[in-house]
Amino acid sequence: MSADDGLVGAATLKRLRLARGWSLAGLARAVIGKAGALGQPLDAGVLSVQRTVARWESSKAPILPGDRYQLLLAHLYACGADGQVSLGAGSDFSELLDALAHLGESERHLDELRTLLVRTVTDSGGALLALLGPSTRHALSAALTDPARFDEALLADMRHAVGDVNGHIGSVPFVRVQLLLAPIVESCRRLLGAAVPEPLLPGLHAVAAQAFTVAGRAAFETRDDAAARALYAEATAAAGGTGSSWRRAVVHMSHALVTLYSTPGIESAQQLVDAAVRDAGAGESVTVRARAHALQAEIAARAGAERNARSALTLAWYDLDSDHDGDPAPSSFSPAHLRGFEGVTSLYVGDPTAAHDYFARSARALQGPREQVQRAIVTTDQALARIRLGEPESAAELLHGCVHTASATGGRVAAIRLRRARSDLRPWRREPWFADLDDHLIESLGA
């Protein structure tokens, strides 16, 4: 953090305080009151907290608020003057995070603080429009009334909000993801059927395709297969209006994975994967192309077609190692993800030892909040490999951590994989460690 950065952060904190009409003592009283309301009373009086606030806003040597004060400030500024919770771009909460960043707080800690507030909002049932800032709410309301007022700024805010929700998968349960997405999904539906300015239509279709896809995934994870199918149909249609075939490939791949776990056999999923490979091959994203080939490898391995699976994996690595300059979706797939697919291929048509090693390497690399669901799936598959290697008790140890993640997120795929692993462990059902795992599964997942 440079001295100038610190001064910018201090000035932002001061501006936020004054915008609420608070003096230094007023903010101190608000902080103390919020601490009490959260059941975490401060062991400090108004004068003491007031001096602390002044040090945050110092024009000479400002200091970063401590973790506890950051949390209290986050709760204060997440609630607008109108009483509405707002965490989106342009909100006081967003400005607070920017100030803390200028004062030297790490990006990871700020992400954790944001996730904590999102969980709090969805716990209290106040999620609707929470990720849309006040100005975005106003602009969206105006555009829904008069579509001619839909503009680039609103499109960018909607794109950011959908990305924000997508980024919280793995950090909040899928039922909360649905709550956060609901107003954006409905707004996209209405705007797509309205006379918005024609130059903005491809961008609106892209935002809608992503919103419908994430919503379809969330509906599947919460076991509403009919809603998932309808949302994926909307996503496919919206992606078709973007002029970018790679976007439709993304929809097909998400739909294929959902279909794989909700429809008997692999034929329907195979058709979607084939469509994804075709669209990705005609698109501008080599990263999406790599992901499509990886999924093609998994489907082939599940069908017992080892040669096709290995060939698809080779193409996936070729794509992933290619030049990614100008790739419109560079972060959508990584070597860690691909190693998971290599593990699945080896699990079905290869060596379980190799499968186990692929899964272990993939799990170690999948550490981000957004990757927790995928990490649980990969680790469950790693446990399956251990069972095949004759290490059932060690497999059960791995599965306990996966149960926790599946329970916390409501992830359906992880739960399905866990039940399969439990079934494979039945020959050891009289062992004490099996009983422990069974109890954990029943307590956390009801099965």
C-alpha positions, 0 to 999 in steps of 0.5 A: 500500500502506498501513502497515496492509496492510504489517503484515498482509503481514509478519504473514502471512509470519511465520505461514507460517514458524512453521507450518513450524517454521522459525526465521529462520535455518531459513527462510534455510537453506530458501531457500538450499537451494531456490535450489541445488535449482533451479540458481540458487544464492544468493551470500549466506550464512545470516546475510545471508539471515536478516537479509533475512527479518527485514526482510520480517517487520518489525513497524515497516517491512516490505519486499517480497521481491524477485523472486528471493526471491518465486520461491524462497518460492513453490516452498517454500510450494507444497509442503505438509508432506505433500509434496503440491503445493498451489496452491489456496485455503487452501494456504500458496502462496495465503497467500503470494500474499496476503501479497505483495499486502499488501506491495505486489506487483502483481496482474499479477506475482502472476498471472505467479508463479502461472502459473509455478508451475502450469507447473512443477507440470505439467512435473513431472507433479504436477498432480493436485489441485494447484489444490485446497487441503488443506482442499478435498481433505479435504472433497471426499474426505469428500463423495465418501464421504458425499454428504450432507457436500457443502456450500456451502464445497466447492461454492465451492472447486470453482467457484474451482478450475475458474475457476482452470484456465480462467484458465490457458488460453493460459498453459499447454499444453492437455495440462496443462489436461487434467491440472489438470481431470481430478480435478475432472471425475471428482468432478463426475461422481460427485457428480452421480450421488450424493444430494447435498443438493438445494438445492446441485444447481443450483450443482453442475450449474453447476460441472460444466457449466463443468468439462465444457465446458473439458475438452471444449475441451481434448480437442478442442485435443489432437485427441481428438474422441470425448472432446470430443463426450462431454464436451460432451454431459455439459456440455449435460446439466449446464447443463440442470440449472442453471435458467439457460438462458444457461449452456447457451448458453455450452456450445453456443457452445464446442461450435459452435466445436469442431464448426466445426473438426472436422466437414465443412461448417457445418451441425452448427455452425449448429444449435448456434449457433442453439440458443445464440442461443435459449438466450441470448435466454431467459437473464439475460446480455446479454453471453452474448447478444452473444457468441451473435449474434457467432458467428451472424454468423461462421457466416452470413459463412462461408455467404456470407449477408452480410445475415444476418451484418451483422444479427447483428453489429448485434444483438451490438453492441446487446447489448454496449452494453446495461445490464450491471448484474446480468449473471451473466457480465459478463466473458465477451465484450468489444468486442475479441472482437467486433471480431474477429468483425467482421473475420471477417465482412468477410474472408468477405463484405466488404472485406479492408481493413476486415477487416484494421483490425478484426483489428488493433484486436482483437489490440492489445486482447487482451493478457491471458494468457487471451487469447493463444490468441484473439489468435493466431487473430485475428492469423492472420486479420489475415495472411489479410487482408494476403494478400488485399490483396497484402502476402504478405511482411508477412503472413508476418511476422505469422504467425511470432508466431502459430506461437510461440503455437500451439506453446506452447499446443498450440492446434488452431484456431490451427494450422488457421488457420496451415495455411490461411494457409500454403496461401494463400501458396503462390503465393510458395513460391519466396520466401526469406521463405516458406521461413523461415515453412515451416521455422518451421511444420515445426519448431514444429508438424510441418507 
